[in-house]
């Protein structure tokens, strides 16, 4: 996977934007103002940091040499993945998607007010 492929994948998520709050060379992908991926797209090797369920994050770090605790991020909730190594492109895409899903706004179900639900 190239930096362009990674950028395209991140921006394919509904409502995703690319921002540069840290420095011009570090892309931060957000949805609804929340970061779901962070990557220096021109770096060699290419890495991406993604948010992850803590239990899954621990399992992935134990299973793949290219997955480590988030670099300069909360080590419990973030992973940094070196691309084009043992994790594979499909897993990287899945991790980015999962990170997006983890931070995107949750849909609220609307229920009628209690007074209307109790009428029969």
WOZIMO-V878880 format. One record per backbone hydrogen bond with DSSP energy under -0.5 kcal/mol. NH is the residue of the N-H (numbers start at 1). CO is the residue of the C=O. E is the energy in kcal/mol with one decimal. If there is no record, write none. Layout:
nh: [NH NH]
co: [CO CO]
e: [E E]
//
This chain:
nh: [6 7 8 9 10 11 12 12 13 16 17 19 26 27 27 28 29 29 30 31 34 36 37 38 39 41 43 48 49 50 51 52 57 58 59 60 61 62 63 64 67 68 68 70 73 78 79 80 81 82 83 83 85 88 92 93 94 95 96 97 98 99 100 101 102 103 104 116 117 118 119]
co: [2 3 4 5 6 7 8 9 10 13 30 28 23 25 39 19 27 37 17 34 31 29 29 49 27 39 40 81 38 79 36 77 53 54 55 56 57 58 59 60 64 66 80 78 70 74 50 68 48 66 46 81 82 85 88 89 90 91 92 93 94 95 96 97 98 99 100 113 113 114 116]
e: [-2.4 -2.6 -2.6 -2.4 -2.6 -2.5 -0.8 -0.8 -1.2 -2.2 -2.3 -2.7 -1.7 -0.6 -2.6 -2.8 -0.5 -2.9 -2.3 -2.4 -2.2 -3.1 -1.5 -1.6 -2.7 -1.2 -2.4 -1.9 -2.7 -2.2 -0.7 -3.0 -3.0 -2.0 -1.8 -2.8 -2.4 -1.7 -1.0 -2.1 -1.2 -0.6 -2.5 -2.6 -1.3 -1.7 -2.7 -2.7 -3.1 -2.3 -2.7 -0.6 -0.5 -0.6 -1.8 -2.7 -2.4 -2.7 -2.4 -2.5 -2.9 -2.3 -2.5 -2.7 -2.3 -1.6 -2.2 -1.3 -1.7 -1.7 -0.6]
//
